[in-house]
Amino acid sequence: MRRIEMEMKKKLRVGVLGATGMVGQRFITLLAEHPWYEVTAVAASPRSAGRTYEEAVGGRWKMQTPMPESVKNMVVMNVNEVEKVAEAVDFVFSAVDMTKEEIRAIEDAYAKAEIPVVSNNSAHRWTPDVPMVVPEINPEHFGVIEFQKKRLGTTRGFVAVKPNCSIQSYAPVLTAWKEFEPYEVVATTYQAISGAGKTFGDWPEMVENIIPYIGGEEEKSEQEPLRLWGEIKDGQIVKAEGPLITCQCIRVPVLDGHTAAVFVKFKKNPTKEELIEKLVNFKGLPQELGLPSAPKQFIQYLEEDNRPQVKLDVNYEKGMGVSVGRLREDTVYDWKFVGLSHNTLRGAAGGAVLCAELLTAQGYIQAK
């Protein structure tokens, strides 16, 4: 497929649902200078509605860059007033903080109002006809949208989601190595506090501390890669049967960046050189199409024994790339490595923006 250059006479109008929370704030910063999209609606809970965005966020701005001027005086809308928000946008990003049942209901309501929804939330990740996509790994899963539209009774409205932040540092690596047939994987993830929507200022007990439990995270880390590697059958996505993945997820005193220590068994017998070659040459549709948020090189391999490091490598490719190092043979498994990804960029809002760009390039998201 040839590289595309999208010339938009007018930017698409986008809304952010859950705009005042940490992931919502990340969406706002990523969209401030976006070449294709313009934020025309910010929506949040009824208690924030009616105030300006700056007032509603107050002292809870958690980004390291200042709040964009373009949204400061935007009046926050009530996320539950679906028709009102829908009038102001062509599509929305969802980062609402609700129960899973409430999230499913609100995202379906926007879809039924003919608004495409690109969600950072987990509520719809296992809905059979909702695509859960890492654009470099399984863009073909967007094909299930047509079946979802039939179920919802819509012509342009649908829900698409991105997977959990915890898997971004190893699922792309295992995908790059697919031809060597990995069949058993042990992963331990060391996860940043921003993954819980926190900073050290509002979670002081994490300073100099490790918590060996993150609710629901281990099941997501073991199962969601299998859905990425699944296929569409009879209008729904059926997850792959393997490889078998077992995982432990640990919260560590780091602001941004999830690190994974991973052990892999292969059916075939790759060399170290072959494994590294597959990593550095791995690319997908976002790279071929030159999408605005796509890393030019998705995965980098670092030769130094002490890399990847959060401080040195988390912002690789503006936080949208994956860093891998310490690839070496193992005495119990075949190979082991360490991976690192930015959990709120590649793992959350940035991954969702990249999904939206691919959906736009493929015609799923258009101006009304």
C-alpha positions in Angstrom: 0.0 0.0 0.0 1.4 3.4 -1.0 2.1 6.1 1.5 -0.7 8.6 1.8 -0.7 12.4 2.3 -4.0 13.5 3.6 -4.9 17.1 2.5 -7.8 18.2 4.6 -9.5 21.4 3.6 -11.1 21.4 7.0 -10.0 19.5 10.1 -12.3 16.9 11.5 -14.2 18.0 14.7 -13.4 15.8 17.7 -14.8 15.6 21.2 -13.0 14.2 24.3 -15.3 12.3 26.7 -13.8 12.3 30.2 -11.7 15.3 29.2 -10.8 16.4 32.8 -9.1 13.1 33.8 -5.4 12.1 33.3 -5.9 10.3 30.0 -8.4 13.0 28.8 -5.7 15.6 29.5 -3.3 13.5 27.5 -5.8 13.5 24.6 -6.1 17.3 24.9 -2.3 17.8 24.6 -1.9 15.4 21.7 -4.7 17.0 19.7 -3.7 20.6 20.3 -1.5 20.7 17.2 -2.9 17.7 15.3 -2.8 18.2 11.5 -6.2 16.3 11.0 -8.2 16.9 14.1 -9.6 19.9 16.0 -11.1 19.6 19.5 -14.6 21.2 19.3 -16.1 19.6 22.4 -14.9 18.6 25.9 -17.3 16.5 28.0 -17.1 15.2 31.5 -19.3 14.4 34.5 -22.3 16.6 35.4 -20.3 18.2 38.3 -17.8 19.6 35.8 -20.3 20.6 33.1 -21.0 24.3 32.6 -17.6 25.4 33.8 -14.7 26.3 31.5 -12.2 23.5 31.0 -9.6 25.4 33.0 -12.0 25.8 35.9 -13.2 22.2 35.8 -9.6 20.8 35.8 -8.5 23.4 38.5 -5.3 22.2 40.2 -5.6 18.7 38.7 -3.6 19.4 35.5 -1.2 16.4 35.4 0.6 16.9 32.2 4.2 18.2 32.1 3.3 20.6 29.3 1.0 23.6 29.9 -2.7 23.4 29.2 -3.3 24.4 25.6 -4.8 27.9 25.2 -7.3 26.6 22.7 -9.3 24.6 25.3 -8.9 26.7 28.5 -12.1 28.7 27.9 -14.1 25.9 26.2 -17.2 25.2 28.3 -17.3 21.6 29.5 -20.4 19.7 28.3 -22.3 17.0 30.2 -21.1 13.7 28.9 -24.6 12.2 29.4 -26.1 14.7 27.0 -25.2 12.6 24.0 -27.3 14.4 21.3 -25.9 17.8 22.4 -22.3 16.6 22.2 -22.9 14.7 19.0 -24.0 17.9 17.2 -20.6 19.5 17.9 -18.4 16.7 16.6 -17.5 14.3 13.8 -16.2 11.6 16.2 -15.1 11.3 19.9 -12.3 9.8 22.0 -13.5 8.2 25.2 -11.6 8.3 28.5 -14.6 8.4 30.8 -14.2 7.3 34.4 -17.3 5.1 35.2 -18.2 1.5 35.9 -17.8 -0.9 33.0 -21.5 -1.2 32.5 -21.9 2.6 32.4 -19.0 2.9 30.0 -20.5 0.3 27.6 -23.8 2.1 27.8 -22.4 5.6 27.1 -20.1 4.5 24.3 -23.0 2.6 22.6 -25.2 5.6 23.0 -22.7 7.8 21.1 -22.3 5.1 18.4 -26.1 4.9 18.0 -26.1 8.7 17.7 -24.0 8.1 14.6 -20.7 9.2 16.2 -17.7 7.0 15.9 -16.1 6.3 19.3 -12.4 5.5 19.7 -12.0 4.4 23.3 -9.2 4.1 25.7 -11.4 2.2 28.1 -11.5 -1.6 28.7 -15.3 -2.0 28.8 -15.7 -3.0 25.2 -12.4 -4.9 24.7 -14.2 -8.3 24.7 -17.3 -7.3 22.9 -17.2 -9.7 20.0 -17.8 -7.2 17.2 -15.8 -4.3 18.6 -12.2 -4.2 17.2 -9.4 -3.9 19.7 -6.4 -2.8 17.7 -2.7 -1.9 17.8 -2.5 -0.4 14.3 0.9 -2.1 13.5 -0.4 -5.5 14.6 -4.0 -6.2 13.6 -5.5 -3.4 11.5 -7.6 -6.0 9.6 -9.8 -6.3 12.7 -11.4 -2.9 11.8 -13.3 -5.0 9.2 -15.6 -6.2 12.0 -17.0 -2.7 12.3 -19.5 -3.4 9.4 -21.0 -6.2 11.5 -21.1 -4.0 14.6 -23.0 -1.3 12.6 -25.6 -3.8 11.6 -26.1 -4.8 15.2 -26.3 -1.2 16.3 -28.4 -0.1 13.4 -26.0 2.6 12.4 -24.6 3.9 9.2 -21.5 5.7 10.5 -21.5 5.2 14.3 -19.4 2.4 15.9 -17.0 1.7 18.8 -13.3 0.8 18.4 -10.9 0.3 21.3 -7.2 0.0 21.9 -5.8 -2.7 24.3 -4.3 -2.4 27.8 -1.1 -0.3 28.3 0.6 -3.3 30.0 1.0 -5.4 26.8 2.6 -2.7 24.6 6.1 -3.5 25.6 6.0 -7.2 24.6 3.0 -8.0 22.3 4.6 -6.1 19.4 7.9 -8.0 20.0 6.1 -11.3 19.9 4.3 -10.3 16.8 7.6 -9.4 15.1 8.8 -13.0 16.0 5.6 -14.7 14.8 7.3 -16.8 12.2 9.5 -18.5 14.8 6.3 -19.7 16.6 6.5 -18.5 20.2 4.4 -20.9 22.2 5.1 -20.2 25.9 5.7 -16.8 27.5 6.4 -15.6 31.0 6.2 -11.8 31.5 6.6 -9.6 34.6 5.6 -6.0 34.0 6.9 -3.1 36.1 4.2 -0.4 35.7 4.2 3.3 36.1 1.9 5.2 38.5 0.4 7.3 35.7 -1.2 4.0 34.6 -3.5 4.4 37.6 -4.1 8.1 36.7 -1.8 9.3 39.5 1.3 11.4 40.0 3.6 11.3 43.0 1.9 14.4 44.4 -1.4 12.6 44.8 0.0 9.1 45.5 2.8 9.8 48.1 2.8 6.2 49.4 4.3 5.1 46.0 7.5 7.0 46.7 10.3 4.5 47.3 7.7 1.7 47.2 6.6 -1.3 45.1 3.0 -2.7 45.2 2.9 -6.3 43.8 -0.8 -6.1 42.7 -2.7 -4.1 40.1 -6.4 -5.1 40.0 -7.4 -7.0 36.9 -4.1 -6.3 35.2 -2.7 -9.8 35.0 -5.7 -11.3 33.3 -5.6 -8.5 30.7 -1.9 -8.9 30.2 -2.3 -12.7 29.5 -5.5 -12.6 27.4 -5.5 -9.4 25.4 -2.5 -10.3 23.2 -4.5 -13.4 22.1 -7.4 -11.2 20.9 -4.9 -9.0 18.9 -3.7 -12.2 17.2 -7.2 -13.5 16.6 -9.3 -13.5 13.5 -12.7 -12.4 12.3 -15.1 -15.3 12.0 -18.9 -15.0 11.4 -18.9 -11.3 12.2 -16.9 -11.4 15.4 -13.3 -11.6 16.6 -12.2 -15.0 17.9 -9.0 -14.9 19.9 -6.0 -17.0 19.0 -5.3 -20.1 21.0 -1.7 -19.4 21.8 1.0 -18.7 22.8 0.3 -19.4 26.4 1.1 -16.3 28.4 1.5 -16.0 32.2 2.1 -12.7 33.8 2.7 -10.8 37.0 2.1 -7.0 37.2 3.8 -4.8 39.7 3.4 -1.1 40.4 6.7 0.7 40.7 7.8 4.2 41.6 8.0 5.5 38.1 5.8 8.3 36.6 5.6 7.2 33.0 6.8 4.0 31.3 5.9 0.3 31.6 8.9 -2.1 31.6 8.5 -5.9 30.9 10.9 -8.7 31.7 9.9 -11.5 29.3 10.9 -15.2 28.7 9.9 -17.0 25.5 9.9 -20.5 24.2 9.9 -21.0 20.4 8.9 -24.0 18.3 11.6 -23.0 15.8 15.2 -22.1 16.7 16.0 -18.5 15.8 19.4 -16.9 16.2 19.9 -13.7 18.1 20.7 -11.9 14.9 17.5 -13.2 13.3 15.4 -12.0 16.3 17.0 -8.5 16.3 16.6 -8.2 12.5 12.9 -9.0 12.8 12.5 -6.3 15.6 14.2 -3.4 13.8 12.5 -4.1 10.5 9.0 -4.7 11.9 6.5 -2.1 10.6 2.8 -2.0 9.7 0.2 0.1 8.0 0.9 3.3 10.1 4.5 3.4 8.8 3.5 2.6 5.2 0.8 5.3 5.2 2.9 7.8 7.1 0.2 8.5 9.6 0.9 11.7 11.7 1.3 9.9 15.1 3.1 6.8 13.7 6.7 6.2 14.8 9.0 6.0 11.9 10.7 3.0 13.5 8.2 1.1 15.7 10.8 -1.0 17.6 14.4 -0.1 18.4 16.9 -2.6 19.8 19.5 -1.3 22.3 22.8 -3.1 22.5 23.9 -1.7 25.9 23.6 -4.0 28.9 21.8 -1.3 30.9 19.1 -0.4 28.4 16.2 0.2 28.0 15.9 2.7 30.8 12.8 4.7 31.6 14.8 8.0 31.9 16.7 7.5 28.7 14.2 5.7 26.4 10.6 6.2 27.4 10.1 9.0 25.0 11.6 7.1 22.0 9.7 8.2 18.8 7.7 10.8 20.9 6.6 8.0 23.2 5.0 6.0 20.3 7.9 3.5 19.8 8.9 0.4 21.8 12.5 -0.1 23.1 14.0 -3.6 23.5 17.2 -4.7 25.1 19.0 -7.5 27.0 18.1 -10.2 24.5 19.9 -13.3 25.5 19.6 -17.0 25.7 18.0 -18.5 28.8 18.7 -21.7 30.7 15.1 -22.7 31.2 13.3 -20.8 28.3 14.9 -20.2 24.9 15.3 -16.4 25.0 14.7 -13.5 27.3 14.5 -9.8 26.8 13.4 -6.5 28.4 10.9 -4.2 26.8 9.8 -0.6 27.5 6.8 1.4 26.3 5.3 4.7 27.2 2.0 3.8 29.0 0.0 7.0 28.5 1.3 7.7 24.9 1.6 4.4 23.0 -0.3 2.6 25.8 -3.3 5.0 26.1 -4.2 8.2 24.4 -1.5 8.1 21.7 -2.4 4.6 20.7 -6.1 5.7 20.4 -5.1 8.7 18.3 -3.1 6.4 16.0 -6.2 4.1 15.7 -8.3 7.1 14.8 -5.8 8.2 12.1 -5.9 4.7 10.5 -9.7 4.7 10.7 -9.7 8.1 9.1 -7.3 7.0 6.4 -9.5 4.0 5.7 -12.7 6.0 5.5 -14.4 4.8 8.7 -14.2 8.2 10.2 -15.3 11.1 8.0 -16.8 14.6 8.3 -20.5 14.5 8.7 
